[in-house]
Each structure stands twice: as structure tokens, then as C-alpha cells.
Amino acid sequence: MPTNNEVITGGIDGVPLPTPRESRQAEVDAYTANINIYQALLATLDGDWDADLIHLKDLEMQEAARQCSFERLARLAVLQQYDQVTNLLKTETVERAKAQAILDIL
């Protein structure tokens, strides 16, 4: 059985497969890239819920849109996007920490 740093062959056309360490590093790097993208996107959005829309915050997206006036739909979409991206950022941050912890022991 190969060690953590040995190249494993058997990929497509005999191309070496990445080592477990290389695979985990790629996973950490992907989470980091997503985190950076989400942070940049959040910096462009105003996520402070307006007083006239706050009652829609905890509703399912489609239901909130149904109850929202047409004139305020664009603003509602921004607020929902901000909340979605915030949740994605939290998830990616937790997953990156787990992947990093595994990488640290390899």
C-alpha cells in the first residue's frame, strides 16, 4: 500500500493519480477560492433588510416573492441573494476547516 506521498498509478491512460495529500490540498484550495468569491460578492450587496420587507425574510423564496409587491421584487432578490451567499460562506468555511484538519495530519 502506498504511503501518503507516493504516486498512485492507475488513472486514465496510466496518468498518475494525485496522492491523498495532493487531493486534500486541492479540496482546501477549492474551498478557499469559493470563500474568496463569496466574500467579494457579499461586499457588493446590501444585506440590511428594509423595514417594509423584513416580514418576508423567513419565508421560502418563492412565497416571499409571491407576497412581495412587484415594485420591490428586485430589492427582495438582492436581500435573498445576500442571505443565500452568507449561508454558503458559512458552509464553505466549516468544510474548509474540516478538510484542513485532515490535511494537517497527512
C-alpha positions in Angstrom: 0.0 0.0 0.0 1.5 3.4 -0.9 2.3 6.0 1.7 0.6 9.4 1.7 3.3 10.9 -0.5 3.7 8.1 -3.1 2.3 8.5 -6.6 -0.6 6.1 -7.2 -0.9 4.9 -10.9 -3.9 3.6 -12.5 -5.7 6.7 -13.6 -6.9 7.2 -17.1 -4.3 6.2 -19.7 -1.8 5.4 -16.9 -1.7 9.1 -15.8 -0.7 9.1 -12.1 -3.5 9.7 -9.6 -2.8 12.5 -7.1 -1.7 11.5 -3.7 -4.1 11.7 -0.8 -2.2 14.8 0.4 -2.5 16.4 -3.1 -6.2 15.7 -3.3 -6.9 17.1 0.1 -4.8 20.2 -0.7 -6.9 20.7 -3.9 -10.0 20.4 -1.8 -8.8 23.1 0.7 -7.8 25.3 -2.2 -11.3 24.9 -3.8 -13.0 25.9 -0.5 -10.6 28.9 -0.2 -11.5 30.0 -3.7 -15.2 29.8 -3.1 -14.8 31.7 0.2 -13.0 34.5 -1.6 -15.7 34.6 -4.2 -18.5 34.7 -1.7 -16.8 37.4 0.4 -16.3 39.5 -2.8 -19.9 39.1 -3.8 -21.2 40.0 -0.3 -19.1 43.2 -0.4 -21.2 44.3 -3.4 -24.6 43.6 -1.9 -26.6 45.5 0.7 -28.0 42.8 3.0 -29.7 45.1 5.5 -33.4 44.1 5.3 -35.7 47.1 4.7 -38.5 47.6 7.2 -41.2 47.0 4.6 -39.7 43.7 3.5 -38.5 42.2 6.8 -41.7 40.2 7.3 -40.7 38.2 4.2 -37.2 37.3 5.5 -38.1 33.8 6.9 -40.4 32.8 4.1 -39.4 30.3 1.4 -38.1 32.3 -1.6 -41.0 31.7 -3.9 -43.6 32.5 -1.2 -41.7 35.7 -0.3 -41.7 36.7 -4.0 -45.4 36.0 -4.3 -46.2 38.2 -1.3 -43.9 41.0 -2.4 -45.1 43.9 -4.4 -43.8 43.9 -8.0 -42.0 47.3 -7.4 -40.0 45.7 -4.5 -39.1 42.4 -6.2 -35.6 43.5 -7.3 -34.7 44.6 -3.8 -36.1 41.3 -2.3 -34.0 39.4 -4.8 -30.8 41.2 -3.6 -31.7 40.5 0.1 -32.4 36.8 -0.6 -29.1 36.5 -2.6 -27.2 38.1 0.3 -28.7 35.6 2.8 -28.0 32.7 0.4 -24.4 33.7 -0.1 -23.9 34.3 3.6 -25.1 30.7 4.3 -22.8 29.4 1.5 -19.9 31.3 3.0 -20.5 29.7 6.4 -20.8 26.2 4.9 -17.6 26.6 2.9 -15.7 27.9 5.9 -16.7 25.0 8.1 -15.9 22.5 5.3 -12.5 24.0 4.6 -11.7 23.8 8.3 -12.5 20.1 8.3 -10.5 19.5 5.1 -7.6 21.4 6.5 -7.6 19.4 9.7 -7.4 16.2 7.7 -4.6 17.7 5.5 -2.7 18.6 8.6 -2.4 15.0 9.7 -1.5 13.6 6.3 
